[in-house]
Amino acid sequence: MIKLAVLRLGLVLCLSLFSHRLVAQVQCNCIANLDTTIKKTELNYAGYPDMITKKRLPEYQRMVKRLRNNAAKSDDPQKCFQVLKEYVIFFNDKHFDIEYSNNDTTTFKYHPLTEQAFRSSFAGKQRDSIEGIWINPDSSMKLAVYKVDPLKYQAVILESKDTKLKPGLIYYTFTKGKNGFIFDRYDWLTPDFPVRVRDGLLYIWNFELWGKIYPSKMTAEDRYTLSTWKNYNFGLDLRKLDQNNVLLTIGSFNRDDKIKALIQKNDSLIRATKNLIVDLRGNGGGNSGWSYLLPYFYTQPIKQGHSHIRLSAENVKSSLPAIKAMYEKPTEDPRWKQSYTSEILAAYRKAYEEIPKSRNTFYALPSLTLYSDAVLSTPEKIALIFDDLGGSSTEYFFYISQQSSKVKRYGERTLGMMDYMGVSQETTLPFKDFYLQIPDRKATWTDSNPTNITGFIPENDLRDLPRAMWIEHIKKDF
């Protein structure tokens, strides 16, 4: 009767079936979810025309056939997610994102473990650097990480002040790949977002940071770094190192408000100091918090270059209102106000009129040229430090910083996820706990110099130096 009503109404593709013990077993129609993902990707994804060329089409078609066969075998959401994930990561684009927010508590896994038992089993044995006991920034949770097979590690809660997160819960699963570790959380399955062990710190991309307390311990600098992540501060910090150098650390561009407040509070200090070092290691991107640094590194008008929107019906429909607002309601934000010239307003109006009529695959959108009020005499030199966790808007900052004569870039190659960007809208899948984000445009450099495979590469390579020595090296280089 209930099933018949659901079929008649056609309201849902995923059903919750209940056993006699009233334990939910969530199911979904995996074929429907995969087919929707494929259809929306082929229609709307900006990377699809570039990547699925005539030469690569047979490989793509074989993959789709294989995944459809796999999707037909199970309607379990976790197994289905692995099918969808394999399709998405085929494109090697971390802005093309599929995630599963798992609310089915019956699937959460537990492994009863005490700290004493873990330490006893650990003592005297050779372990990998990721194994051990870790704490979060406010010491409200403690995890034990151990290997369960050659490529898989589990992070089990030993202690937690959050009553919803009980000891024994397998909080993370880490999987080792050719480029390092990736993760899934107990309630959140993701594509291949990176995990890195940096001395006594464990970076879960730029989402979370953990500090090691056993068997080895954090250095004083590690403990200080961990403290800057308290209260969702994401590593934001500013210190005067000596008479000539100020160090600004930004672990994420997700908190524009905090970045703005910190820079405004220390503006006079930055302007009075010879050199500014901006440490962006671990910064996976976010919003445009980098723009608050514009007055310091500005030496000439900065041209961002056109982005190119893929002209599908859905992309056009969702993008036109924002394009219209660009010329009808220019921003009052002082960071961008000078950029809204009469020429750029006319260009946006023209784009609004031409896009619905265009039969091209892509349309070059106008871009703002960035200005500052003056070229500051200090700081005289600026260093930007990058690593292989740096992605998205951090990479965009790398790109535009190349137009400043004050800036030098140090570190190692970035993650590589900025060739395709923008989201026309969140793509709704039949199963409501799957979240699909499809980039609708590509960057100005993508056709001529794509970076998703290589990342952005600093001109000053520091990989041969211990990471703890990078700052001192930069000071000497200045």
N, C-alpha and C positions, 0 to 999 in steps of 0.2 A: 504493500500500500504506500509506504513512504517512498520506496524506490520508484514506483509508478508515478507518484506525484512529481518527483524530481525530474523524471524523464519527460513528463508532459510539459512541465514548466520550462525545461531546458535552461535553468538558471545557473547551474554549476557543472563543471567538468571534473571537479575533485570532490570526493565524498568522504565523510568521516563515518567509518563503520565501527560499531561497538560490540564488544564481546559480552558474555554473560557477567563478567566482572566489571563491566563499564570502563574498560581500559581502551582508550581511543587508538585505532590503527588507521592513520591517515593515508589515503591513497590518492593518486592523481592519474589522469590520462596522459601518459608520457608521450605518446605519438602526437596528440594534439598540441602539447607544449613544444615539442621539437619542431613540428611543422609550422607553428606560428613563429618560432624563432627564426627558422630558415626563411620564411616568406618575408618577414619584416627586415631581415638582414639584407636580402637580395634587393629589396625595394629601396631601403633607406640608408644603409650603411655607406658612409663616404669612402671607406676603404675597399668596398667590394669591387667596383670597376677596375681599380688599380691592381688588386691582388689576384682576382679570378680572371686571368687572361686566357686567351685561346689555348696557350700551351699548358696552363695549369688546370684548365677546366676538367679534364678526365680525372685527375687526382681528386679534385673537389667532389665530383659526382660519385666516385667510389666511396669517399668518406661519408657522404650523405646517405648512400644506400646502406652502408654498414651500420651507421648510427640509427637509422630507422628500424633496422632489424633488431638492434639491441633495445631500442625503446619499446618495441612490441613485447619484450620478454618480461617486463616488470612495470608495475604502476606504483612502486615504492618511491616516495619523493627523493630520498637520499640517493638511491640508485639512478633515478631519472636525472637528478642534478648532475651526476657524473657524465651522463650522456650529453646534456646541454653544455656542460663545461668543456668537454672535448671539442664540441663544435666551435665554441667561442674562441678557445685558445689556438685553434688552427690559424687564426688571423694574426696572432702575436701582437696584440694591441691591448694594453691594459686600460685604455679608456673605453674599450668595448667590453662591457662588464656584465657578468651574470652572477647573482648571489642568491643564497637560500637562507632566509631568516626562519630558523626551525623553532616552532612553538610547540612541537609535540614532545612533551616531557618524557613520554614513555621510551623515546629513543636515546635519551641521555645515558651515558655509560659511566659506571663507577668502578673504582678499584680501591678497596679498603687498604689504607697505607698510613702508617704512623711515621713521624720523623725519626724516631729511634730505630724502627725497623729498616727504614731507608738508609740511614747512616751505617747501620751494621752491615747491610748487604753491599754498601758502597766501599767500605774501608778496605784499603790495600789493593784495590783493583784499578786497572787502567781504564779510564773513561774518556769519552769524547767531550769537547769543550762545552757543548750545549747541555750535558748532563750535570745534575747537581740540584741544589736548593736555591730558589730565587724568590725575592720579595718585590712587591710593587712600590711605587714612590712614597705612599703614605703608610706603608707597613701594615696595611689592612688585610693582605692576603699573602700566603706563602705557597709556592708550588715546588713539587719534586719532579724533575725531568729525567727520564730514563729511556733506554733503548728497548724496543719490543721486537724488532727484527732489523736486518741490515740497513734498511732505508727508512724506518719509521720510529718515531719517538713520541712518548706521551707525557703530558704535563698534568699531574694530579694535584688537586688542592689538598694541602696538609692542614692549613688553618685559614679561616675567613671570618671577618667581622660581619659580613653580609649573610644574614640568616638564610637567604635564598640560595646561596652558593655553599653547599655542604661539603665537608671533608670527604675525599674519595671521588668527587666528580672529576672526570677527565676533561679538564678545562681547554687544553689545546692538544691537537695532534700535529706534529711536525713531520714533514716528509722531505727526505734528502734527494735533491736532483743534481743535474750537472752544473747548475749555477748557484748551488747553495740550498738552504732550506726554504720551504713554503709552509703555510699553516692553514688549518681549519680550526675554528673554535666550536665549543660544544653546541652553541645555539646559532652558529653563523658559518656557512660554507661559502668559500670564495674561489675565484680563479687563483692563478699562481702568484699571489702577492709575497714579496720576499721577507725572509727572517735572517737576521745576522747576529752573530756573537762578536762583540767588540770588547776584547779584554774581559772586564768584569760586568759587562752590560749586555742585555739581550733585547734587541730591537725587533719588535713585531711591526715591520715597516715603520710607518709613522703613526700607528694607532696606539701602541702601548710600549712602555719601557720597563724592564725588570733588572734588578741588581742581584748579583750572585753573592751568597753568604756561605756556601759550602760546596765543594771542599776548599777551593781558594776563595779569597775575599776581594771585594772591590778596593781599588786604590782610593786615595783621598779625592782625586779628581773625578773618579767614577761616582763616588758618593755625592759629590757636589752636583754632577750632571743629573743623577737620579732625582735629587731634591728639586731641580728646576722643572720636573714634570708633575709635581704635586698640584692638586686642584685643577687638573686639565690645563696646565700651563704650557704643555707641549715643548718644554725645553727652552722657552723664551727667557733670555738673560742678557744683561749688559754689564761688563766689567772694564775698568781701566787697568790695563796690564802694567803700564809704566808711563813715563812722561810723554812718549811718542805714539802709543798704541792703545786703541780702544777695541775690545772684542765684543761683538754683538752676535749672539747665538740665537738662531731661529730654527726650531725643530719641526715646525709645521707652518704653512701659510693658511691654516684653517681658522685662526683667531685674529682677524683683522683688527678688531677692537683693542685687543691687548697689545698687538704690535704698534698700533697708533699711539696708545697711551705710553708705552715704554719709550718710544722714540721722542715723543713730545716732551716727556719728563727729562730726557737726557740730551735734548737738542743742543744746548749751549756747550755741554761737555764734548759732544762729537765735533762741533764746529771749532772748538778750541784745541783739538788734538790733530797732530800731523797725519796719522794713519788710522784707517778704519779697517778692521778685519771682520768679515761677516761669515760666520761658520754655518753652512747650510747642510752639513752632514746629517743624514737621516731624514731630511725634509722631503717627504713624498709629494708635496704640492698643497693644493687647496684653493684659496681665493687669490686676490690681488694684493695681499699684504706687502709684497715687494715694492709697491708704488710709493710707500712712505719713505723709501730710501732714495727716491728720484732726486730730490734736491742735492744730495751729497755726491752722487755719481754723474750727474748731468754735466755734459760738456758741449752738447749740440742737440738740436731737435732730433728726437728718436723716431724713426720710421718703423712702424710695426709690420708693414707689408700686408697685402690682401690675404684673407682667408677665403676658401672656396667652398660654397655650400652645394651639396648634391641636390639636384632639383627633382626630387620625388614629390608627389602630391601631398603626402603627409608632412614632409620637411618644409615645404613651401607654406602650407597652412599654419603650421606652428611658429614659423619664423617671421612671417610678415608683420604681426602686431609689434614685435620688438623693433623691427627695422623702421616702421612708421613712427614709433615713439622716439627714435633717435633724432629725427628732424622736427617732429612736432613738439617734443618736450625735452629739449637738451638739459643735461644735468646741471645742477647748481654746485656740485661737489668741486671745491677749489682745485683738487688734483687734476681734473680733466677739463675745466671750464675753458681754458685757452685753446683747447683742441677742437672745439666746436666752431670752426670757421664757417663762413657762408659757403665756401666751396665744398666742405665736407657735408654740410646739410643738404646741399643740392645733389651731391652724389648719393646720399641715402634716399632722397626722394626719387631719384632716377632708378635706383635699384628696386624700390618698392613698386614702381610702375612696370619695370621690364621683367622682373622675375616671373610673374604669372604667365607671361606671354612667351618666355624663352623655351626653346626646344633643345637646348644644350644639356649635357649631363651635369655640368657644374657652372656656377656663376661666381665671379670674383666680387666679394663683398668689399665695400670701402673700409678703410681702417683709419683710426685716429693717429695723428702725429702727436707725440708727447712733448710737452714743454715744461720748463721750470723758469722761475723769475730771474735767476742769475746763475752764473758759474761761480761757485764758491772757491775761495783760495785754499780753504781747509775743509775737510781733509784733503791732503795733496794726493795721497795714494789710497786705493781701496783694493783689498783682496777678497775674493769670493772663493769659498772652499766647498767642493762638491765630492760626493761619493756615489756608490752604485745603488743607494736607496733613493737618490734624488730623482723625482719625476714630475710630470705635469707642469704646474705653474713655476716650479723651481727650474725646470728646463727652459721654460719660456723666459724667465729672468736671465738665465745664461745667455740666451739668444740676443736679447735686446741690450745686455750689458756690453756686448762687443762693439757698440757704437759709442762707448765712453772711453776717452783717452786716459782716464784715471784708473781704470779697472784692470786687474790681472786675475786670472782664474787658476786655481790650484786644486790638486787632489787626484781623483780618478774619474773614469767615465761615469756618466749618469745612467739611470735605469733604462731609459728609452721608451717614452710613452706619449710623445707630443706631436707625432705626425698627423694624427686624427683627433679631433676635439669637438667640443660643443655637443649638446644633447637636445635634439628637437623636442623630445618629450620622453617620459618614462614609458617604455613599451609594456603594455599590460599583457601578461600571459594568462592562460586559463587557470593555472594554479596560483592562487593569490600570494603565496609565500615565496615565489620566485620573482626576482627583480632583475630586469634586463635594461641596460642603458646602451643606446646605440649612437655613436658619434655621427653627426650629420654634416661635418665640414672638415677640411684638411688645411694644414698650415701653409704659409707662403713658401716654405722651403721643401715641402714634401715631394713634389715632382722632380726637382733638380738635385736635392741632397737629403734624402730621407734619413731619419735618425733612430727609428724604432729598434733597429737591429744593433747599431753601433753605440747609441747614446750620444750625448754631447761630450766632447773630449777636451778637458782643460789643457792649455798650452804648457802648464807647469805640472809635470807628472810626479806625484809624490808616493807612488805605490811601493817604491823600494825603501821608504822610511817607515819606522814604526809610527802608528797613527798618533801616539802621544807626543811625537816630536814635530808634528806638522806646524803647529803654531810658532814654535821657536824658529823653525826653518824660514817661515814667511817673514818673521821679524828681521832676521838676518838678511834675507833677500831684499827687503825694503831698504 
